[in-house]
Amino acid sequence: MTNNKMEVHMTVNGRERKANAEPRMLLAHFLRDELGLTGTHIGCDTSQCGACTVMVDGDAVKSCTMLAVQADGAEVTTVEGIGTMDNLHPIQQGFWEEHGLQCGYCTSGVMMAMIGLLNENPNPTEEEIREGLEGVICRCTGYQFIVKAVQKAIQIMAESGQPIPAKVTVGEVRSS
């Protein structure tokens, strides 16, 4: 049997990475299995749950719908790349302060989807936040705490004295 693997290069969380992947390997599996970034969760493999959401070239993408080879040359941000324990990203701070998680399985995907929403609309209404959550399923909550967490993140960004960024990417972590 021949080795059909291809070398895939991408910038992940601000760091150049490369690894081999079969042409049919999903980006979610590549991030988890080849790069060891396990914050991206796989809940359904059918693009329904959104637990695998990451940023690819600034856009929120369900990584179970994209092949790793399609991300060759791309800039990918996973939940591991948005903040640190000492300097949380505003969305992480909002989830912390407003208890925006239950079991935590979907939380990384929810956060990344909400960063995608804030990239497009830096000051969404509650209804727009709820619409932005339609692509992510949380089986533990009624989403109210998640909505409050996103609203808190918006407040944190506004109170930072800096305008809400059009794009939230690696290296732009803000402290409250």
N, C-alpha and C positions, 0 to 999 in steps of 0.2 A: 504494500500500500504506500502510495506517495504522500509526502507531507504537503498539504495544501495551505499551510499557514502563511500569512502575510505579515510583514512587519508594519505596525501601525504606530504613527507618531502623533502626539497631541500635547498641548499644554494643559495640565490638570492642576487646578488650584494654584496657578502661577508657576508651576514647575514643569519643565520639559520631561515628557515620559515617552517611552517606547516599549512595546512588547509585541509578541506574536499572537495572532488571532486567526482562527479559521474564518473564511469569508462570510459564513452565516452566523457568527457569534454576535449576540446582542451586546450593545454598549453597556447595559446593566451588568451583564456577566463579565465583560471585560474589566469594568471598574472594580468589581468585587473580587473576581477570581485571579485576574492577571496583575492588577495594581494594588490589591489588598485594601481598597477603600470600601469598607462594609457599611458605611452610613446610608448608601443608596440601597433601599430595600426592594425586594421583588415580591409582590403580593399576588399577582394574577397572571402575568405573562400575556395579557390580552389588551393592555392599555386602558383597562377600566378603572383601576384603583388609584393610580397616580403616586403610589409609594416610591416609585423609581424616578421621580422627576428630578432632573438636573438642569443646569444652564449650559447651553451649547451656543457659543458665539453670542452670548447675551440674551438668548431666548430660552424660555422654559420648554423642556422637551421630556417626554416620557421615554426614558432610556430603554424600555423594553420594546419600543417601536422603531428603534434605530440600530443599525448594524454598527459595530465598532469600526469597520473599514469606512463607513460613511463619515465618521468623525475624524478620519485621518487629516491632520493639519489644523484641526479646530482647537478652540479654547473652551475647555470644559471646566465648570465649577460644580463641585459637589458640596454637600452640607459640611464636610470637613474643611472646606476652604473659605467659609464665610465669616468666621470669627474664631476667637480663642477663649479659653476659660477666663483669662485676664481682661479680654477686650471683646465682649460679645457683640455680634452684629445686632442692630436694632430689632430685627425680627426675632432673634434668639432671646434678647432681653425682654421683649414683649411677651413671648411664650413663657419665659421664666416668671415674670411678674404677674401675669394674668392666668397662670395655670392652663395654658393652651394645649395641653396634651393629657392623654389618659394613659394608655398602655405604652405609647411612644412609637409604635410600629410605623404609623403613617406620618409622623411628625416631620421627618426630614423632607419627604415629598411635599407636604403641605407648606413648609417654610420656603422651599425652592419655588413652588408654584406661586406663592404670595410675593416673593421677590420678583418673579416674572410679571405679576400684576402691577406691582409698584414701579417697575421699569416702564410700563405702558401708561399707567395712571398713578402718579405719585400721591394723590389725595382722593382715593375712592370713597364713595358713600358705603354705608352698611350693605345696601342692596348690591352694589358692585363687588364688594368683598365676597358676599355670598355667591354671586354669579361666578366669580373667579375660583371659588371652591368647588364648583360643579364637577370638575375633572379629577377630584381627589375624594376618595371614600374613607371616612373614619367610622369604624364600626362601634366605637366606644362612647361617642358624645353626640350631642345635638348641635354641635358647631358653635354654640354661643361663646364659649371660652376662647375658641380659635378666632372668632370675629373680634372679640375684645383684645386679644393678643396682637392682631394686625393693627387695630386702632391705636394700641399703645405704641407699637413700633412707629407708626406715623407721627404720633406725638413726640416720641424720643427724637426722631429725625428733625422735626420742626423746632424743638427746643434746643437743638445742638447749635443753633445760631447759623447754620449753613442751610442753603436751600436743599430741598429734597432732591437727590440726584436723579437724573434721567435714567442712568444705568447704575445698578449696584453690582459691583464686581469685586473680585479678589483684590485686596489691597486698599479697599475703600471702607474698611471696618471703622465704624464710628463709636465712640464711647458716649455714655449718657452723662 
